[in-house]
């Protein structure tokens, strides 16, 4: 028998996440918050829907990271292994457009695809992102074909 706080008005088990369960995204943000790297800013979308934005506590750190990524993608400096892994994640997730201005995107994308050569960590990250995207696409296709 389900507990009353887990049930809807008719006594059926509520759908969705179980109460008190925290997902990996929330856990990551809470860990960053405990290290004083970000803070939560609550606001409302369209004045109705509650939303939490996670803002950086030190914008200079974000600016330095963006500048370093831009230099790596321009070819003016060689990346450290952790920076190469970050470029691999951004490339694998098709998120380079967030960092790179549109007029420099083509050259930066080509350089980003060449970076993982010889760096096993970048290749592993890129493979992991591609596998996750493939699994997500397969799950969406399966749910769409089942008709529910």
RAURBEL-V476193 format. One record per backbone hydrogen bond with DSSP energy under -1.0 kcal/mol. NH is the residue of the N-H (numbers start at 1). CO is the residue of the C=O. If there is no record, write none. Layout:
nh:NH co:CO
nh:NH co:CO
This chain:
nh:6 co:3
nh:7 co:4
nh:8 co:12
nh:11 co:8
nh:14 co:6
nh:21 co:18
nh:27 co:23
nh:28 co:24
nh:29 co:25
nh:30 co:26
nh:31 co:27
nh:32 co:28
nh:33 co:29
nh:34 co:30
nh:35 co:31
nh:36 co:33
nh:37 co:32
nh:39 co:55
nh:41 co:53
nh:43 co:51
nh:45 co:49
nh:48 co:45
nh:49 co:45
nh:51 co:43
nh:53 co:41
nh:55 co:39
nh:57 co:37
nh:61 co:58
nh:63 co:59
nh:64 co:60
nh:65 co:61
nh:66 co:62
nh:67 co:63
nh:68 co:64
nh:69 co:65
nh:70 co:66
nh:71 co:67
nh:72 co:68
nh:73 co:69
nh:74 co:70
nh:75 co:71
nh:76 co:71
nh:84 co:80
nh:85 co:81
nh:86 co:82
nh:87 co:83
nh:88 co:84
nh:89 co:85
nh:90 co:86
nh:91 co:87
nh:92 co:88
nh:93 co:89
nh:94 co:91
nh:95 co:90
nh:98 co:95
nh:99 co:96
nh:100 co:96
nh:104 co:101
nh:108 co:104
nh:109 co:105
nh:110 co:106
nh:111 co:107
nh:112 co:108
nh:113 co:109
nh:114 co:110
nh:115 co:111
nh:117 co:114
nh:119 co:116
nh:123 co:119
nh:124 co:120
nh:125 co:121
nh:126 co:122
nh:127 co:123
nh:128 co:124
nh:129 co:125
nh:130 co:126
nh:131 co:127
nh:132 co:128
nh:133 co:129
nh:134 co:130
nh:135 co:131
nh:136 co:132
nh:137 co:133
nh:138 co:134
nh:139 co:135
nh:140 co:136
nh:141 co:137
nh:142 co:138
nh:143 co:139
nh:144 co:140
nh:145 co:141
nh:146 co:142
